[in-house]
Amino acid sequence: MININQTTDDSATAEEETYAEELGTIVFQSALMQYLVSEDESQAAAFNAFIESHVETDSFLEDLCNEYPEFEKLLREEMLLLQKELAEIVPD
């Protein structure tokens, strides 16, 4: 399962959690935009309809990735890119 808001420390502060959530949103939106421009109008409409009808479910991201594996691929690529960029900015 993909967790785009995953933190590495269970004792993360509220500020760190907010930051992680914001980064997760940015990653998700980037993958979303890439996916939508790669699909035709009817496929994009179906994708948006799926999101609208499932966004409130606990398993939203998992369900979305299962239904749209190409979106999952883009999302994983965006997550890896962000991790790489963060590693360059914040060394171990």
MARKEGU-770438 format. One record per atom (N, C-alpha, C, O, CB): residue number from 1; residue in three letters; atom name; x, y, z. Coordinates in nm, 2 decimals. Atoms other than C-alpha are relative to their C-alpha. Last residue first. Glycine has a CB too. Example, Ala and Ser with C-alpha at 12.3 -4.5 7.8 and 13.67 -1.06 7.14 Angstrom:
- seq,type,atom,east,north,up
- 2,Ser,N,-0.09,-0.11,0.00 $
- 2,Ser,CA,1.37,-0.11,0.71 $
- 2,Ser,C,-0.08,0.11,0.08 $
- 2,Ser,O,-0.03,0.22,0.09 $
- 2,Ser,CB,0.04,0.05,-0.14 $
- 1,Ala,N,0.09,-0.12,0.00 $
- 1,Ala,CA,1.23,-0.45,0.78 $
- 1,Ala,C,0.09,0.12,0.00 $
- 1,Ala,O,0.19,0.12,0.07 $
- 1,Ala,CB,-0.10,0.00,0.12 $
This chain:
- seq,type,atom,east,north,up
- 92,Asp,N,0.02,0.09,-0.12 $
- 92,Asp,CA,2.16,1.20,0.67 $
- 92,Asp,C,0.07,0.05,0.12 $
- 92,Asp,O,0.06,-0.01,0.23 $
- 92,Asp,CB,0.04,-0.14,-0.03 $
- 91,Pro,N,-0.08,0.12,-0.01 $
- 91,Pro,CA,2.17,1.49,0.42 $
- 91,Pro,C,-0.03,-0.08,0.13 $
- 91,Pro,O,-0.08,-0.02,0.23 $
- 91,Pro,CB,0.15,0.04,-0.01 $
- 90,Val,N,-0.02,0.04,-0.14 $
- 90,Val,CA,1.87,1.72,0.39 $
- 90,Val,C,0.09,-0.12,0.01 $
- 90,Val,O,0.03,-0.24,0.00 $
- 90,Val,CB,-0.13,-0.02,0.07 $
- 89,Ile,N,0.01,-0.13,-0.08 $
- 89,Ile,CA,1.87,1.90,0.05 $
- 89,Ile,C,0.03,-0.03,0.15 $
- 89,Ile,O,0.10,0.05,0.21 $
- 89,Ile,CB,-0.14,0.05,-0.01 $
- 88,Glu,N,-0.10,-0.09,0.04 $
- 88,Glu,CA,2.00,1.61,-0.16 $
- 88,Glu,C,0.00,0.13,0.09 $
- 88,Glu,O,0.11,0.19,0.11 $
- 88,Glu,CB,-0.01,0.04,-0.15 $
- 87,Ala,N,-0.13,0.06,-0.04 $
- 87,Ala,CA,1.80,1.35,0.03 $
- 87,Ala,C,0.12,0.10,-0.04 $
- 87,Ala,O,0.22,0.11,0.03 $
- 87,Ala,CB,0.02,-0.14,-0.06 $
- 86,Leu,N,-0.01,-0.03,-0.14 $
- 86,Leu,CA,1.49,1.57,-0.02 $
- 86,Leu,C,0.14,-0.05,0.06 $
- 86,Leu,O,0.20,0.01,0.14 $
- 86,Leu,CB,-0.11,-0.07,0.08 $
- 85,Glu,N,-0.02,-0.14,-0.02 $
- 85,Glu,CA,1.54,1.57,-0.39 $
- 85,Glu,C,0.02,0.04,0.14 $
- 85,Glu,O,0.10,0.12,0.18 $
- 85,Glu,CB,-0.12,0.08,-0.06 $
- 84,Lys,N,-0.13,-0.03,0.05 $
- 84,Lys,CA,1.58,1.19,-0.40 $
- 84,Lys,C,0.03,0.15,0.02 $
- 84,Lys,O,0.14,0.18,0.07 $
- 84,Lys,CB,0.01,-0.03,-0.15 $
- 83,Gln,N,-0.10,0.05,-0.09 $
- 83,Gln,CA,1.28,1.14,-0.18 $
- 83,Gln,C,0.14,0.03,-0.04 $
- 83,Gln,O,0.22,0.07,0.04 $
- 83,Gln,CB,-0.02,-0.15,0.01 $
- 82,Leu,N,0.00,-0.09,-0.12 $
- 82,Leu,CA,1.07,1.38,-0.40 $
- 82,Leu,C,0.10,-0.05,0.10 $
- 82,Leu,O,0.18,0.02,0.16 $
- 82,Leu,CB,-0.14,0.00,0.06 $
- 81,Leu,N,-0.06,-0.13,0.03 $
- 81,Leu,CA,1.17,1.19,-0.71 $
- 81,Leu,C,0.01,0.09,0.12 $
- 81,Leu,O,0.12,0.15,0.14 $
- 81,Leu,CB,-0.07,0.06,-0.12 $
- 80,Leu,N,-0.15,0.02,0.01 $
- 80,Leu,CA,1.09,0.86,-0.55 $
- 80,Leu,C,0.07,0.12,-0.04 $
- 80,Leu,O,0.18,0.15,0.02 $
- 80,Leu,CB,0.03,-0.11,-0.10 $
- 79,Met,N,-0.04,0.02,-0.13 $
- 79,Met,CA,0.74,0.98,-0.46 $
- 79,Met,C,0.15,-0.02,0.01 $
- 79,Met,O,0.22,0.04,0.09 $
- 79,Met,CB,-0.07,-0.12,0.07 $
- 78,Glu,N,0.00,-0.13,-0.06 $
- 78,Glu,CA,0.68,1.12,-0.81 $
- 78,Glu,C,0.06,-0.01,0.15 $
- 78,Glu,O,0.13,0.08,0.20 $
- 78,Glu,CB,-0.14,0.06,0.00 $
- 77,Glu,N,-0.11,-0.08,0.06 $
- 77,Glu,CA,0.78,0.79,-0.96 $
- 77,Glu,C,0.01,0.13,0.07 $
- 77,Glu,O,0.12,0.18,0.09 $
- 77,Glu,CB,-0.02,0.01,-0.15 $
- 76,Arg,N,-0.12,0.06,-0.05 $
- 76,Arg,CA,0.55,0.60,-0.72 $
- 76,Arg,C,0.12,0.08,-0.05 $
- 76,Arg,O,0.22,0.11,0.02 $
- 76,Arg,CB,0.01,-0.15,-0.03 $
- 75,Leu,N,0.00,-0.04,-0.14 $
- 75,Leu,CA,0.26,0.83,-0.81 $
- 75,Leu,C,0.13,-0.05,0.06 $
- 75,Leu,O,0.20,0.03,0.14 $
- 75,Leu,CB,-0.12,-0.05,0.08 $
- 74,Leu,N,-0.04,-0.15,-0.01 $
- 74,Leu,CA,0.33,0.79,-1.18 $
- 74,Leu,C,0.01,0.05,0.14 $
- 74,Leu,O,0.11,0.12,0.17 $
- 74,Leu,CB,-0.11,0.08,-0.07 $
- 73,Lys,N,-0.13,-0.01,0.05 $
- 73,Lys,CA,0.32,0.41,-1.14 $
- 73,Lys,C,0.05,0.14,0.00 $
- 73,Lys,O,0.16,0.17,0.05 $
- 73,Lys,CB,0.01,-0.06,-0.15 $
- 72,Glu,N,-0.09,0.05,-0.11 $
- 72,Glu,CA,0.01,0.42,-0.93 $
- 72,Glu,C,0.15,0.02,-0.04 $
- 72,Glu,O,0.23,0.06,0.04 $
- 72,Glu,CB,-0.03,-0.14,0.04 $
- 71,Phe,N,-0.01,-0.11,-0.10 $
- 71,Phe,CA,-0.16,0.63,-1.20 $
- 71,Phe,C,0.09,-0.04,0.11 $
- 71,Phe,O,0.17,0.04,0.16 $
- 71,Phe,CB,-0.14,0.04,0.05 $
- 70,Glu,N,-0.09,-0.10,0.06 $
- 70,Glu,CA,-0.07,0.36,-1.45 $
- 70,Glu,C,0.01,0.13,0.08 $
- 70,Glu,O,0.12,0.19,0.09 $
- 70,Glu,CB,-0.05,0.04,-0.14 $
- 69,Pro,N,-0.14,0.04,-0.02 $
- 69,Pro,CA,-0.22,0.10,-1.22 $
- 69,Pro,C,0.10,0.10,-0.06 $
- 69,Pro,O,0.21,0.12,-0.01 $
- 69,Pro,CB,0.03,-0.13,-0.05 $
- 68,Tyr,N,-0.08,-0.07,0.10 $
- 68,Tyr,CA,-0.56,0.27,-1.22 $
- 68,Tyr,C,0.15,-0.02,0.02 $
- 68,Tyr,O,0.22,0.07,0.07 $
- 68,Tyr,CB,-0.04,0.15,0.00 $
- 67,Glu,N,0.09,-0.03,0.12 $
- 67,Glu,CA,-0.82,0.06,-1.04 $
- 67,Glu,C,0.08,0.06,-0.12 $
- 67,Glu,O,0.05,0.03,-0.23 $
- 67,Glu,CB,-0.11,0.09,0.04 $
- 66,Asn,N,0.04,0.12,0.05 $
- 66,Asn,CA,-0.57,-0.08,-0.79 $
- 66,Asn,C,-0.08,0.01,-0.13 $
- 66,Asn,O,-0.06,-0.07,-0.22 $
- 66,Asn,CB,-0.08,-0.08,0.10 $
- 65,Cys,N,-0.12,0.07,0.07 $
- 65,Cys,CA,-0.40,0.25,-0.75 $
- 65,Cys,C,-0.04,-0.13,-0.05 $
- 65,Cys,O,0.02,-0.17,-0.16 $
- 65,Cys,CB,0.11,-0.01,0.10 $
- 64,Leu,N,-0.03,-0.07,0.12 $
- 64,Leu,CA,-0.74,0.42,-0.68 $
- 64,Leu,C,0.12,-0.06,-0.08 $
- 64,Leu,O,0.11,-0.08,-0.20 $
- 64,Leu,CB,0.04,0.15,0.03 $
- 63,Asp,N,0.11,0.03,0.10 $
- 63,Asp,CA,-0.85,0.15,-0.44 $
- 63,Asp,C,0.04,0.07,-0.13 $
- 63,Asp,O,0.02,0.01,-0.24 $
- 63,Asp,CB,-0.14,0.04,0.05 $
- 62,Glu,N,-0.02,0.14,0.04 $
- 62,Glu,CA,-0.52,0.18,-0.24 $
- 62,Glu,C,-0.10,-0.03,-0.11 $
- 62,Glu,O,-0.06,-0.10,-0.21 $
- 62,Glu,CB,-0.02,-0.09,0.12 $
- 61,Leu,N,-0.12,0.01,0.08 $
- 61,Leu,CA,-0.55,0.56,-0.24 $
- 61,Leu,C,0.03,-0.14,-0.05 $
- 61,Leu,O,0.07,-0.16,-0.16 $
- 61,Leu,CB,0.12,0.05,0.09 $
- 60,Phe,N,0.00,-0.08,0.13 $
- 60,Phe,CA,-0.91,0.56,-0.13 $
- 60,Phe,C,0.12,-0.02,-0.08 $
- 60,Phe,O,0.11,-0.06,-0.20 $
- 60,Phe,CB,-0.02,0.15,0.03 $
- 59,Ser,N,-0.09,0.07,0.09 $
- 59,Ser,CA,-0.90,0.28,0.13 $
- 59,Ser,C,0.02,0.07,-0.13 $
- 59,Ser,O,0.05,0.01,-0.23 $
- 59,Ser,CB,-0.05,-0.14,-0.02 $
- 58,Asp,N,-0.13,0.02,-0.07 $
- 58,Asp,CA,-1.04,0.49,0.42 $
- 58,Asp,C,0.10,-0.06,-0.10 $
- 58,Asp,O,0.22,-0.04,-0.08 $
- 58,Asp,CB,-0.02,-0.09,0.12 $
- 57,Thr,N,-0.02,0.13,-0.06 $
- 57,Thr,CA,-1.32,0.61,0.19 $
- 57,Thr,C,0.14,-0.01,0.06 $
- 57,Thr,O,0.24,0.05,0.02 $
- 57,Thr,CB,-0.02,-0.11,-0.11 $
- 56,Glu,N,0.03,0.00,-0.14 $
- 56,Glu,CA,-1.39,0.98,0.14 $
- 56,Glu,C,0.02,-0.13,0.07 $
- 56,Glu,O,0.01,-0.15,0.19 $
- 56,Glu,CB,-0.14,0.05,0.03 $
- 55,Val,N,-0.10,-0.08,-0.07 $
- 55,Val,CA,-1.22,1.01,-0.20 $
- 55,Val,C,-0.02,-0.01,0.15 $
- 55,Val,O,0.07,0.01,0.23 $
- 55,Val,CB,-0.01,0.14,-0.04 $
- 54,His,N,-0.08,0.08,-0.10 $
- 54,His,CA,-1.42,0.72,-0.34 $
- 54,His,C,0.09,0.08,0.09 $
- 54,His,O,0.15,0.02,0.18 $
- 54,His,CB,0.08,-0.10,-0.08 $
- 53,Ser,N,0.08,0.10,-0.07 $
- 53,Ser,CA,-1.70,0.87,-0.55 $
- 53,Ser,C,0.07,-0.08,0.11 $
- 53,Ser,O,0.01,-0.14,0.19 $
- 53,Ser,CB,-0.07,-0.09,-0.10 $
- 52,Glu,N,0.11,-0.07,-0.07 $
- 52,Glu,CA,-1.52,1.19,-0.65 $
- 52,Glu,C,-0.08,-0.10,0.08 $
- 52,Glu,O,-0.13,-0.07,0.19 $
- 52,Glu,CB,-0.09,0.07,-0.10 $
- 51,Ile,N,-0.05,-0.08,-0.12 $
- 51,Ile,CA,-1.20,1.00,-0.73 $
- 51,Ile,C,-0.11,0.06,0.08 $
- 51,Ile,O,-0.12,0.04,0.20 $
- 51,Ile,CB,0.10,0.11,-0.05 $
- 50,Phe,N,-0.05,0.10,-0.10 $
- 50,Phe,CA,-1.38,0.74,-0.95 $
- 50,Phe,C,0.05,0.08,0.13 $
- 50,Phe,O,0.01,0.04,0.24 $
- 50,Phe,CB,0.11,-0.09,-0.06 $
- 49,Ala,N,0.12,0.06,-0.06 $
- 49,Ala,CA,-1.56,1.02,-1.13 $
- 49,Ala,C,0.03,-0.10,0.11 $
- 49,Ala,O,-0.03,-0.10,0.21 $
- 49,Ala,CB,-0.10,-0.06,-0.11 $
- 48,Asn,N,0.05,-0.10,-0.09 $
- 48,Asn,CA,-1.23,1.19,-1.20 $
- 48,Asn,C,-0.13,-0.04,0.08 $
- 48,Asn,O,-0.14,-0.01,0.20 $
- 48,Asn,CB,-0.03,0.13,-0.07 $
- 47,Phe,N,-0.09,-0.01,-0.10 $
- 47,Phe,CA,-1.09,0.87,-1.35 $
- 47,Phe,C,-0.05,0.11,0.11 $
- 47,Phe,O,-0.05,0.08,0.23 $
- 47,Phe,CB,0.14,0.05,-0.05 $
- 46,Ala,N,0.02,0.12,-0.08 $
- 46,Ala,CA,-1.40,0.82,-1.56 $
- 46,Ala,C,0.09,0.00,0.13 $
- 46,Ala,O,0.05,-0.03,0.23 $
- 46,Ala,CB,0.02,-0.13,-0.08 $
- 45,Ala,N,0.13,-0.02,-0.06 $
- 45,Ala,CA,-1.37,1.18,-1.69 $
- 45,Ala,C,-0.03,-0.12,0.10 $
- 45,Ala,O,-0.08,-0.10,0.21 $
- 45,Ala,CB,-0.12,0.02,-0.10 $
- 44,Ala,N,-0.02,-0.10,-0.11 $
- 44,Ala,CA,-1.00,1.14,-1.76 $
- 44,Ala,C,-0.13,0.02,0.08 $
- 44,Ala,O,-0.13,0.03,0.20 $
- 44,Ala,CB,0.05,0.13,-0.06 $
- 43,Gln,N,-0.08,0.07,-0.10 $
- 43,Gln,CA,-1.08,0.82,-1.96 $
- 43,Gln,C,0.02,0.09,0.12 $
- 43,Gln,O,0.02,0.05,0.24 $
- 43,Gln,CB,0.13,-0.06,-0.05 $
- 42,Ser,N,0.09,0.09,-0.07 $
- 42,Ser,CA,-1.35,1.00,-2.15 $
- 42,Ser,C,0.07,-0.08,0.11 $
- 42,Ser,O,0.01,-0.10,0.21 $
- 42,Ser,CB,-0.06,-0.10,-0.11 $
- 41,Glu,N,0.11,-0.07,-0.08 $
- 41,Glu,CA,-1.13,1.30,-2.23 $
- 41,Glu,C,-0.09,-0.10,0.07 $
- 41,Glu,O,-0.12,-0.08,0.19 $
- 41,Glu,CB,-0.08,0.08,-0.09 $
- 40,Asp,N,0.09,-0.08,0.08 $
- 40,Asp,CA,-0.82,1.10,-2.34 $
- 40,Asp,C,-0.12,0.05,0.09 $
- 40,Asp,O,-0.12,0.02,0.21 $
- 40,Asp,CB,-0.06,-0.09,-0.12 $
- 39,Glu,N,0.12,0.08,0.04 $
- 39,Glu,CA,-0.55,1.01,-2.10 $
- 39,Glu,C,-0.09,0.08,-0.09 $
- 39,Glu,O,-0.08,0.21,-0.09 $
- 39,Glu,CB,-0.07,-0.04,0.13 $
- 38,Ser,N,-0.04,0.12,0.08 $
- 38,Ser,CA,-0.19,1.13,-2.07 $
- 38,Ser,C,-0.12,-0.07,-0.05 $
- 38,Ser,O,-0.11,-0.16,-0.13 $
- 38,Ser,CB,0.09,-0.09,0.08 $
- 37,Val,N,-0.04,-0.04,0.13 $
- 37,Val,CA,-0.29,1.48,-1.95 $
- 37,Val,C,0.04,-0.11,-0.09 $
- 37,Val,O,0.04,-0.10,-0.22 $
- 37,Val,CB,0.12,0.10,0.01 $
- 36,Leu,N,0.11,-0.05,0.08 $
- 36,Leu,CA,-0.49,1.33,-1.67 $
- 36,Leu,C,0.04,0.05,-0.14 $
- 36,Leu,O,-0.03,0.04,-0.23 $
- 36,Leu,CB,-0.06,0.12,0.08 $
- 35,Tyr,N,0.09,0.10,0.05 $
- 35,Tyr,CA,-0.21,1.11,-1.55 $
- 35,Tyr,C,-0.11,0.06,-0.09 $
- 35,Tyr,O,-0.14,0.00,-0.19 $
- 35,Tyr,CB,-0.06,-0.07,0.12 $
- 34,Gln,N,-0.07,0.08,0.10 $
- 34,Gln,CA,0.05,1.39,-1.53 $
- 34,Gln,C,-0.09,-0.11,-0.06 $
- 34,Gln,O,-0.10,-0.13,-0.18 $
- 34,Gln,CB,0.13,-0.07,0.05 $
- 33,Met,N,-0.01,-0.08,0.12 $
- 33,Met,CA,-0.19,1.61,-1.35 $
- 33,Met,C,0.07,-0.07,-0.11 $
- 33,Met,O,0.02,-0.07,-0.23 $
- 33,Met,CB,0.08,0.13,0.03 $
- 32,Leu,N,0.13,-0.02,0.05 $
- 32,Leu,CA,-0.27,1.34,-1.09 $
- 32,Leu,C,0.00,0.08,-0.14 $
- 32,Leu,O,-0.06,0.04,-0.23 $
- 32,Leu,CB,-0.09,0.07,0.10 $
- 31,Ala,N,0.03,0.13,0.07 $
- 31,Ala,CA,0.09,1.25,-1.04 $
- 31,Ala,C,-0.14,0.01,-0.07 $
- 31,Ala,O,-0.15,-0.04,-0.18 $
- 31,Ala,CB,0.00,-0.12,0.10 $
- 30,Ser,N,-0.09,0.01,0.11 $
- 30,Ser,CA,0.17,1.62,-0.96 $
- 30,Ser,C,-0.03,-0.13,-0.08 $
- 30,Ser,O,-0.04,-0.13,-0.20 $
- 30,Ser,CB,0.14,0.00,0.05 $
- 29,Gln,N,0.05,-0.09,0.10 $
- 29,Gln,CA,-0.14,1.65,-0.74 $
- 29,Gln,C,0.09,-0.01,-0.12 $
- 29,Gln,O,0.04,0.00,-0.24 $
- 29,Gln,CB,-0.01,0.14,0.05 $
- 28,Phe,N,0.12,0.05,0.06 $
- 28,Phe,CA,-0.04,1.34,-0.54 $
- 28,Phe,C,-0.05,0.08,-0.12 $
- 28,Phe,O,-0.09,0.03,-0.22 $
- 28,Phe,CB,-0.11,-0.01,0.11 $
- 27,Val,N,-0.03,0.12,0.08 $
- 27,Val,CA,0.31,1.46,-0.49 $
- 27,Val,C,-0.12,-0.06,-0.07 $
- 27,Val,O,-0.12,-0.09,-0.19 $
- 27,Val,CB,0.07,-0.11,0.09 $
- 26,Ile,N,-0.07,-0.04,0.12 $
- 26,Ile,CA,0.19,1.80,-0.38 $
- 26,Ile,C,0.04,-0.12,-0.09 $
- 26,Ile,O,0.02,-0.11,-0.21 $
- 26,Ile,CB,0.13,0.08,0.04 $
- 25,Thr,N,0.09,-0.06,0.08 $
- 25,Thr,CA,-0.06,1.65,-0.14 $
- 25,Thr,C,0.06,0.05,-0.13 $
- 25,Thr,O,0.00,0.03,-0.24 $
- 25,Thr,CB,-0.07,0.12,0.07 $
- 24,Gly,N,0.08,0.11,0.06 $
- 24,Gly,CA,0.20,1.42,0.01 $
- 24,Gly,C,-0.11,0.06,-0.10 $
- 24,Gly,O,-0.13,0.00,-0.20 $
- 24,Gly,CB,-0.07,-0.08,0.11 $
- 23,Leu,N,-0.08,0.06,0.10 $
- 23,Leu,CA,0.43,1.72,0.06 $
- 23,Leu,C,-0.08,-0.11,-0.07 $
- 23,Leu,O,-0.07,-0.13,-0.19 $
- 23,Leu,CB,0.13,-0.06,0.06 $
- 22,Glu,N,-0.01,-0.10,0.11 $
- 22,Glu,CA,0.15,1.91,0.24 $
- 22,Glu,C,0.08,-0.06,-0.12 $
- 22,Glu,O,0.05,-0.05,-0.23 $
- 22,Glu,CB,0.06,0.13,0.04 $
- 21,Glu,N,0.13,0.00,0.06 $
- 21,Glu,CA,0.08,1.60,0.46 $
- 21,Glu,C,0.00,0.09,-0.12 $
- 21,Glu,O,-0.05,0.06,-0.23 $
- 21,Glu,CB,-0.11,0.05,0.09 $
- 20,Ala,N,0.01,0.12,0.07 $
- 20,Ala,CA,0.45,1.57,0.54 $
- 20,Ala,C,-0.13,-0.01,-0.08 $
- 20,Ala,O,-0.14,-0.06,-0.19 $
- 20,Ala,CB,0.01,-0.12,0.10 $
- 19,Tyr,N,-0.09,-0.01,0.11 $
- 19,Tyr,CA,0.46,1.94,0.64 $
- 19,Tyr,C,0.00,-0.13,-0.09 $
- 19,Tyr,O,-0.01,-0.12,-0.21 $
- 19,Tyr,CB,0.15,0.02,0.05 $
- 18,Thr,N,0.07,-0.09,0.10 $
- 18,Thr,CA,0.15,1.90,0.85 $
- 18,Thr,C,0.09,0.02,-0.12 $
- 18,Thr,O,0.04,0.01,-0.23 $
- 18,Thr,CB,-0.02,0.14,0.07 $
- 17,Glu,N,0.11,0.07,0.06 $
- 17,Glu,CA,0.30,1.60,1.02 $
- 17,Glu,C,-0.07,0.08,-0.10 $
- 17,Glu,O,-0.11,0.03,-0.21 $
- 17,Glu,CB,-0.10,-0.05,0.11 $
- 16,Glu,N,-0.06,0.10,0.09 $
- 16,Glu,CA,0.63,1.78,1.08 $
- 16,Glu,C,-0.11,-0.08,-0.07 $
- 16,Glu,O,-0.10,-0.11,-0.19 $
- 16,Glu,CB,0.09,-0.10,0.07 $
- 15,Glu,N,-0.05,-0.07,0.12 $
- 15,Glu,CA,0.44,2.07,1.23 $
- 15,Glu,C,0.06,-0.09,-0.10 $
- 15,Glu,O,0.04,-0.07,-0.22 $
- 15,Glu,CB,0.11,0.10,0.05 $
- 14,Ala,N,0.12,-0.04,0.09 $
- 14,Ala,CA,0.23,1.84,1.45 $
- 14,Ala,C,0.05,0.08,-0.12 $
- 14,Ala,O,0.00,0.06,-0.23 $
- 14,Ala,CB,-0.09,0.09,0.09 $
- 13,Thr,N,0.07,-0.11,-0.06 $
- 13,Thr,CA,0.56,1.69,1.58 $
- 13,Thr,C,-0.12,0.03,-0.09 $
- 13,Thr,O,-0.13,-0.02,-0.21 $
- 13,Thr,CB,0.08,0.12,0.02 $
- 12,Ala,N,-0.01,-0.12,0.08 $
- 12,Ala,CA,0.68,1.35,1.47 $
- 12,Ala,C,-0.09,0.10,0.06 $
- 12,Ala,O,-0.20,0.07,0.11 $
- 12,Ala,CB,-0.05,-0.03,-0.15 $
- 11,Ser,N,0.01,-0.11,-0.09 $
- 11,Ser,CA,0.71,1.09,1.75 $
- 11,Ser,C,0.00,0.14,-0.08 $
- 11,Ser,O,0.04,0.24,-0.02 $
- 11,Ser,CB,0.10,0.00,0.11 $
- 10,Asp,N,0.13,0.00,-0.05 $
- 10,Asp,CA,0.64,0.79,1.52 $
- 10,Asp,C,-0.02,0.12,0.09 $
- 10,Asp,O,-0.14,0.16,0.12 $
- 10,Asp,CB,-0.02,-0.12,0.08 $
- 9,Asp,N,-0.01,-0.01,-0.14 $
- 9,Asp,CA,0.95,0.88,1.32 $
- 9,Asp,C,-0.14,0.01,0.06 $
- 9,Asp,O,-0.22,0.10,0.02 $
- 9,Asp,CB,0.09,0.11,0.05 $
- 8,Thr,N,-0.09,0.10,-0.05 $
- 8,Thr,CA,1.00,0.80,0.96 $
- 8,Thr,C,0.01,-0.01,0.15 $
- 8,Thr,O,0.07,-0.11,0.20 $
- 8,Thr,CB,0.14,0.03,-0.06 $
- 7,Thr,N,-0.11,-0.06,-0.07 $
- 7,Thr,CA,0.69,0.98,0.84 $
- 7,Thr,C,0.09,-0.11,0.05 $
- 7,Thr,O,0.05,-0.22,0.06 $
- 7,Thr,CB,-0.04,0.09,0.11 $
- 6,Gln,N,-0.08,0.09,-0.09 $
- 6,Gln,CA,0.46,0.84,0.57 $
- 6,Gln,C,0.11,0.09,0.06 $
- 6,Gln,O,0.18,0.15,-0.01 $
- 6,Gln,CB,0.05,-0.12,-0.07 $
- 5,Asn,N,-0.03,-0.09,-0.12 $
- 5,Asn,CA,0.23,1.10,0.41 $
- 5,Asn,C,0.08,-0.07,0.11 $
- 5,Asn,O,0.08,-0.03,0.22 $
- 5,Asn,CB,-0.14,0.04,0.06 $
- 4,Ile,N,-0.08,-0.12,0.05 $
- 4,Ile,CA,0.24,0.94,0.06 $
- 4,Ile,C,0.02,0.10,0.12 $
- 4,Ile,O,0.09,0.19,0.10 $
- 4,Ile,CB,-0.08,0.07,-0.11 $
- 3,Asn,N,0.03,-0.10,-0.10 $
- 3,Asn,CA,0.14,0.60,0.20 $
- 3,Asn,C,0.08,0.12,-0.03 $
- 3,Asn,O,0.20,0.13,0.00 $
- 3,Asn,CB,0.03,-0.05,0.15 $
- 2,Ile,N,-0.07,-0.13,0.01 $
- 2,Ile,CA,0.12,0.35,-0.08 $
- 2,Ile,C,-0.05,0.09,0.11 $
- 2,Ile,O,-0.17,0.11,0.13 $
- 2,Ile,CB,-0.02,0.06,-0.14 $
- 1,Met,N,0.08,-0.12,0.00 $
- 1,Met,CA,0.00,0.00,0.00 $
- 1,Met,C,0.09,0.12,0.00 $
- 1,Met,O,0.19,0.13,0.06 $
- 1,Met,CB,-0.09,0.00,0.12 $
